[in-house]
């Protein structure tokens, strides 16, 4: 992608179009593929990209957000974001508009947007992704300072990976819309005569879309739904979490630029802003013309959304993610891998494991059985070593997005015995950053009673189960009742029971990572390949890789015309 | 298909497999295609097929239904079907089982069925369709005597067309399941090293399926959902309407034969039976493990089903279907076409037009404007001529399925002025058949107040609207609020407003038949081609042609394995 830095927009668009064509094949193969470069190196993005992005971010602080093209008449300006690294308010304000006015504008915009030819919509969305790519480093710094993510994650997940997921959604939409571009000559023999009809198929979005963002991965989680809805002709109102507006505001700005460039209304994709005290999400969601909702966030609001009649709803809520460790060829490699999974962004990923189960007889290793307590100690040591390594710890852990997370951990997940206490971690660049290393507790009694909620944040419970079967059974029943987004198992793949165990987890919607060691983790979900959030349990149904992620947003209606002169 | 009569099962299966491969292409082209022969001629089905089917049907009367292979221990035998042609009870009883027991058996069966390889499931369902084909004439007589349809419709819609729709669902399922049969080698470069994973994708049905049948088109409406669910690995409980059990009982028997032939549990597809007085549909639908529901029937029960949380629901409820007549090159051809649409099965099709709108200025014809009253008279004459033609009328009209339909028409649809009264029609073969020719009324004032419900049964209102625009607007707003399944427009396609008008109807989910004359009608929806029930309005969302019709029944979960030796 080196050449992309200096080429013209036309060439870049051409290059993107070719990549998205390849993406289409990659989706069928589900092999590794990326449209955007994940390495934030000058080699790919130019010598000054990082400094420019940082400078652009810093220039935004303390001012009204600029560059939105939507009608902001009558807006009050609001913004309450605080950096978990500096503890200071960003001071950026955004135009907060009356929700009814936003919906009215979106309804008007739908008439304009739904009749744009599908290929033109796809092309325009590709332009928007190129706009977004120009802001990758700005997005990275913005994401870092609203979510608390370390820079590398903020860049990768917030920018290229989010853009890849958007490209995946656009590619899937292109495939599906293409299936309906049929000019059918329907000729039915009727004895000596025939009926000749021309049939056409019209794709119509179900209505206005609403994207409700989250505070931890604002672009990674929301861009796919936003781009999927736009691709099928539905205007989108983007309502970020009030504590993580900036990354999505930049994304909306990029989309609006592409819309206006094409002579279309910027209200096809509008930013909606609220505050923690005066939320507008319910008001927007309950509007009758808002038919499509993409939501990422806590389960209780997600469960409320599920009660709204007549909505096409895609959710990513909370899950209880379990790693089951029965066997380890290399115990050190296994605990290192799990320690990284636990530490990464301080357990604030929806895919992070907060519960690790081991059988009472211990973990089978070449050196014999490792007792649960010894396993827990080994894990704690690995977590402690990573957390307190000044060259890695602070950057892997990042900061705690919301002070409420730390408050909650004081009273939840307190079962069993403490093996490792969470400790304050200093960040070399941000004095007073809100940081805490993960705690580890060992639960030898009543694991069923200890596994009750997600335990979002830097903490992990090691639960001792009588047998592997019991661990599988408990993991599955918890997932069925409360949801799960990721899962891992460490055991002998040649064991007779292995296939059944994996199937038992799969059938409650848990994707299983088997015996992962090295630099690949159960928390990770790659675009064009992984089924992130399966729909098989209450954790959510917004599975981008699934054809439903596109097709549920629209309906198809067929018209019949008599073929003339027959 | 002549050769199919005498060939062996193996050859017939081969022939069916080839047809279903062609069906897969036909779905992309949406050109005319059929797997099963719709002409009930001896040429295709053999000299004795009709007589044999009739004899088999008659031999069933007055006895417990035989041949189901499911566990019927503890069943009480119930059956209250009455022929609208003879007025007599069929006297066939069916095993009525405890709904909880049915669900428990289905849960058990899912463990067996979901692990059958997708290709084997598809193959087995093809076998079931061949079993079903053997019973086409029995199905035809059964359908005739529970629904009141004329023989030709009972044969075509009940047997080959229903089987075609099942084949369409199976074909779509085969395509989709095939997309997940990926053996992905996911290799991600990481600087000097790479991560190598094997990723697999597992398709899991959401749970048990429930198919709730209707009393007018039991097989045509229910087979697609039954076969779609079975194809994705979900066991199905088939609960026919208590007044139209026999056709679905025969279908379930065919499926059970194919299951048992393959050494599988017949409980993968069970028949559930109830009576009008003691319905069990709610009890079944509310079972937590019943996750997928296909429903055809009245809107009020459908609306109740929509309130159940956590279900994947496919509905076909009622709609208000409108034909708008602004222009006719050949007025006679237009009223003939509409008269047939109104008469066909006495307006008991969910796609029948019960409301025809004309502009106040009249219908434009080469002979000048035809005033609304004159148009209504011409339509009434055509309906009367068809209804009272002893060689055509009784066979096109069929009988009235439910006496409640006639009762309801005494008090509803009474706006305006009567142009044609419904009249008793004699059937040449069935004395005392429950028959009534369609009535026609002309509504010149307050059309908005007159168009309030479906008017299911033999009646049609001609509504006078100030302009075509007003007709389009009223049709669209009624569809948006109450649903619509079909629509027709007669106007000059070169008129500047034509495209907008069609789009205005399309965007509320109305498929538009344009200027149909001759032997093709707005009521008809062909397999492999038409989008019957679009999901764009409250009439329902069970649109077989849509990929959702399959994909919403399952979720996909991905597993990751480290590629060994790397």
Interface residues (C-beta under 8 A of the other chain):
Chain A: X28 X29 X30 X31 X32 X114 X115 X176 X179 X182 X184 X185 X186 X187 X188 X189 X190 X195 X197 X199 X201 X202 X204 X206 X306 X307 X309 X310 X493 X502 X503 X506 X507 X509 X510 X511 X512 X513 X514 X515 X516 X517 X518 X519 X520 X526 X529 X530 X531 X534 X535 X536 X541 X543 X545 X546 X547 X548 X551 X552 X555 X556 X557 X558 X559 X560 X561 X562
Chain B: X28 X29 X30 X31 X32 X114 X115 X176 X179 X182 X184 X185 X186 X187 X188 X190 X195 X197 X199 X201 X202 X204 X206 X306 X307 X309 X310 X493 X502 X503 X506 X507 X509 X510 X511 X512 X513 X514 X515 X516 X517 X518 X519 X520 X526 X529 X530 X531 X534 X535 X536 X541 X543 X545 X546 X547 X548 X551 X552 X555 X556 X557 X558 X559 X560 X561 X562
